[in-house]
Amino acid sequence: MGHFEVLRLSQTPNPTLVGITTIRWPSSLSSPKLFFMKIRTLVSRFVAAFMIACAVLGFLSENAWSNGADVIIGFTPALSGAHILEGQPQVRTVEMAVKAVNDAGGIFGRKLKVVTFDNHSNELGMVQAFENLFADPAAQPVAVISTVKSFQIAAIHEASLKRKVPVMMAGSSPSLTEKNNPWMFRVRPNEKIAARALIQYAKESMKAKKIGLLHENDTFGNEAASLVERYAKLEHVTIVKKLSYEVRERDFTKFLLQMKEAGVDLLIVYGTNGSDVGILQRQYADMGRPFPYLGSSSSARKATLKISQKAADGIIAALDFVPNDRPAAKTYVDTYKKLYGDEPDSIAIWTYDSVMLIANALKKAGPSASSEKLRDTLRAESYEGVYGTYKFDARGDGLSESTLVKIENGTPQALKVLRVTPE
């Protein structure tokens, strides 16, 4: 039999020898190296067997909520940077939704818990925030509520395929649900719907013949501009001038003057950043509102109207939500006012609906549901939310209508709800 000796030292600032331990190994193992290789192999096999047993017994789970822990939802809003004004109200609505679920008993008696990371209003920040949600093996999210910005959602496409949990998002760029990603769920209307609604309204109600198109130069703005051009062609309406601007543009007068020189009889605006659009609206009013203005949802959001105020009066926009008598909508508005003493921002409602959609699907899927089961349940079930009735199609689009509003005294007022075929 071979052997070696281990010196045992005291656990003191000045260690002293307290003994010697002799370790022996079978003569069939000719060296300490072979002995420890044998020990390492046995330990590895034991750990592997233990992990398999734990998985069978339910101690380990792809989604930690099935072991009796809190049900974790990841959340990646903009809490800094250019889009902070949109991120802040989204935090409120998530908190409100989680409180409602937990006050009603949670998910099979377990509490919903939100883990939040700031996406910093940029692509890299979004990717880092998304990956940070999965850093703790003991606290994996069952689903993620991501962001409203299309360019940021596009940046986490590959990561969402890898992580394999449902990702709720509110970017309206059509391409986001055209990438064969079964984990993405859009909790706002596809921009195809709003773009078609705007063109139809411009033609049928405004009798426009020469349209100007002004859009932000980003993923959302560029895709939306292409949609407006496509639907204008289908409706035999002419786009006589098309211009783009960069985020945080401050001089919109030069664009408006070019539109005026081109003789447009109506302007369609597709902006992304609410503060930019608010400045545009003030300069539009300063020029005497030289032509009617139709806009995307950013033209009627709360953050935008705080900047433009009455300068926005008369503007028509395709908005996700205006208060109405549907039970889910009425409950949402009343609860928000009670909790925060303020009117809700339409851009934040999607986060509330996302929490409720996830909670509903978890309850329907059962207490031991896998990520795949949760995903399939989200797609199979219809749900009456604040925005409307959700029924996700194979691509991940859940809504099929758009509301046109007119700004009066700085407040959006509903004109009509349009359910249109985007193609």
Buried (B, 14 or more C-beta within 10 A) or exposed (E): EBEEEEEEEEEEEEEEEEEEEEEEBEEEBEEEEBBEEBEEEEEEEEEEEEEEEEEEEEEBBBBBBBBEBBBBBBBBBBBBEBBBBBBBBBBBBBBBBBBBBBEEEBBBEBBBBBBBBBBBBBBEBBBBBBBBBBEEEEBBBBBBBBBBBBBBBBBBBEBBBEBBBBBBBBBBBBBBBEBEBBBBBBBBBBBBBBBBBBBBBBBEEBEBBBBBBBBBBBBBBBBBBEBBBBBBEEBEBEBBBBBBBEBEBEEBEEBBEBBBEEEBBBBBBBBBBBBBBBBBBBBBBEBEBEBBBBBBBBBBBBBBBBBBBBBBBBBBBBBBBBBBEBEBBEEBBEBBEEEBEEEBBBBBBBBBBBBBBBBBBBBBBEEEBBBBBBBBBBBEBEBBBBBBBBBBEEBBBBBBBBBBBBBEEBBBEBBEEBEBEBE
